[in-house]
Amino acid sequence: MHLNGRNAVIYGGGGSIGGAAARAFAREGARVFLAGRHAGPLQEVAAEIRTAGGLAETAVLDALNQDAVNAHADDVAATAGSLDISLNVIQHGDVQGTPMAAMDLEDYLRPVSTAVQTTFITAQAAARHMMEQKSGVILAFGGSGTEDRGQYLGGLVTALEAIESMRRQLAIELGPFGIRVVTLRSGGVPESLPAAMDGREGIAGTIAAATLLNRAATLEDVGNAAVFAASDMAASITGATINISAGALLD
């Protein structure tokens, strides 16, 4: 198992992306600590992991609450003995489908502020323990790339670019302590779209059509990439992004 004995915190662990990563981490031997604002989804993912023979615990917290995030990280490190992996995949509250010229400033800034604040808070909470350990991996979803004409992604584009910038800065500062910082980016994961979302099938088709492989990334792809990034197989990778966009985003 590639993550045997590791302790992983997943912020947004009750969501589709966070749940996929958590299941993959647990499958590879990690003890996972799922954090998020709603108990129900967290408990569902944890139950699935336990049924499969894995170890999972849950905590209800808001990643924008620095005191709560710090206290949880301290508790994980004290209880489990280490904090080895931190993954932030919370939702950013972005508004899509509206051109910037017609968008309210508040709607544009919300995902930017949320992404920057939660990336800072969760990375800092993990880094405090990882610096003492002289090891650890901090992961997030980024997404630098050219926006396709007509997508109208609002502040999400700026938010993801900000995460990529923070990834580079954190990697430089934390590298001397043996800590790796990596982002994952995709051109969209159709399975993560809400089932009741208007136009879901059309959006999923658009995501797949934008790829070079005529298929979009799946939740399984996300989990596998997260395991690779967090494991010793990627021991020499830091300050970088792992592209799982099936060619939709070219490096």
N, C-alpha and C positions, 0 to 999 in steps of 0.2 A: 504494500500500500504506500502510495507516494506521500501521504500526509499523516502517517501514523504517529500518534503522540502530540500532534500540533493542536493548538487551541485557536479557534477562529471566531471573530465577532463579525456578524453580517448586519449592517444597518439597512433596514428595508427588507429584512429576511422573510417577511410574510408575503412579499410581492412575487410576481412571476420570475423576474430576473434573480432576485435575492434568493428565492426558494430553490431555483435551479442550481445556483452556486452552492447553497447550503447542502443540498442533497448530494452533490458531487463531492464536496469536501468530506462529508460524513462517510460516503462510500469508500473514500480513500483513507479512512482512519482518523480523521480529525474530530475533535469534540467541538461542536458548533454552538455558539451563543447567538440566538436570534433576537434582534432588537427592532422595535418599531412602535408606531403610535396606537395600533389596534391589536388587542390580544387574540381575537379569533383567528385571523390568518396566520399569525405566528404559531399558535397552538396546532393548527392543521398541519403546517409544514413539519413541526417538531414531532407530531404523532406519526407522520409518514416515515420520518427518519428513524424513530425508535422501532417502528414495526419492521423496518428493514435491518434492524440490529445495530443501528448507530446511536450516537450520544448527542442529545440536543437539549438545550435549555432556552427559556424565553424571558424577555424583560420588556415591559412597556415603557417606552421613553421617547422623547422628541429629540431628534439629532440636532435641533437648534438650541437645545437647552444644555449649555456647556457644563453646568454643575452636574446634571443628571448623567451626561455622557462620561465625564471624568469619574464619577462615583461608580458607574457600571464597569468601566475599564479597570478600576482599582479592584473591584469585587471579583472580576474574572481572573485577574492576575493572582490575587490572593487565594482564590478557591482552586483554580486549576494549576497554579504554579508558574504560569507564563502566559503571555499574550503574543501569539506568533503571527497571526494573520488578521488584518483589518480590511474589510470591504464595505465601501459605502455605495449603495445603489438605491437611495431613497428617491421618491418622485420629487420633481422640482416645481410643480404647479405651473407649468408653462401653458400658454395659450397659443394654439396653432390654427392656421387657416385664415388669419387676418394679416393683411399687408402691414408692414411697419408704418406706412404713411397714414394708416387708419387706426393704429393700435394705441390704446391708452398707455401712458408712461408706466403706471403701476403694473400693468400686465406684462410689459416688456421687462421691467426690472425684477419682478418676483423670482423667476427662475435663476437669474444671475446672482441675486442676493442669497437665495437658498443654497445654490450650488457652492458658492464661495464660502459661506459661513459653515455649512455642514462638513465640507471637505477639510477646512481648517480645524474645526472642533474635533472631528473624529480622528484625523491624522495626528493631531497634537496629543490627544488622549492616549493613542496607541504608542506614539513615539517615546513618551516618557518612560514607558516600561521596556520598550524594545532597545532603547539606548543603554539601559542597565544590563539587559541580556546580551547586548552586542549582536543581536540578530532580529529579524522580523521582516514581514512583507506588508506593504500598504498598497491596496488596490482600489481602483475607482473606475467608473465608466466615463470615458471622455468622448471625443468625436470630432477632432479637427478635420476639416475637409471642405470642399467646395459645395455650397448649397445649390441643389438643383433648382432650375427656374420654375417658379410656380408653387414651391412647397410651402412658403409662408410659415416658417418655423418660429418666428418671433424671437424672443430673448433666449430660446434654447440654444441657438447657435453660439451666442456670446457666452452663455453659461458653460458649455462644453469646452470652448476655447480657453476659458479661465481655468477650468480643471486641468487641462493639458499644461498650461503655464505653471500651475501650482505643482504638478507632477515633476516638472523639470527642477523647480527650485527646491522642493523637498528632497529629491534624489541627490542633489548636490550637497545639501546640508546634512543629510542622514547617512550618506554612503560611508563616511569614515567610521560609523558605528556598526557597519555590517547590515544595514537596513536597506532593502530594495523597495523602490516605488515604481509601480507599473500601472498603466491604464489599459483598458480594453475598449475597443470601439467597433461598432457595427453600423451598417446602413439601415438598421431597424430589424426588429425580431417580430414577425407577424404573430407568433404564438403569444406574445406578451400584450397584444391589443385586447382590450376588454371585449367580451363576447357580445355585449349589447351595444357596442359602439356603432354609430351610424356610418355606413359606408365601409365597414370593416374589410369586407372581401376586396373591394376596389383598392383600398390602401395597401392591403397585403400583396395584391397583384402588382401594384406600382413599385413596392419595395423590391420584389423579386425581379421585376423587369429591369431595374436599375443596376443589377449585378452582372458580372461577366460570366458567372456560372449558371445563370438562369435559376438560381435558388437562393433564398435568403438564409441567414443564420437561424438556427433553431435553438431552443432552450438547452438542448443537449450540447450543442456546440458551445454555448456560453459557459455551461458547467465545466466542460472539458478544458476550455481555454483558461478558465479561472484556476482550475487545479494545476495546470501546467505552470501558470505564472506564479502560483504560490509555492510550488514545490522546488526541490533541489534540481530538477531537470532544467529550470530556468535560473540557476544560480549565478550566471554571468549577465543576466538581463536586468537592468535598472535604468531609470530615466527615459524609458521607452514606452511605446504603445504597441499592443498586440492587435493587429487588424483582423477581425473576423467578419468583414463585410462582404465576403464572397466577391470581391472586386468592385463593389459599389464605390468605395473610397480608395483611391490610388495613392500610394506612398511616394 
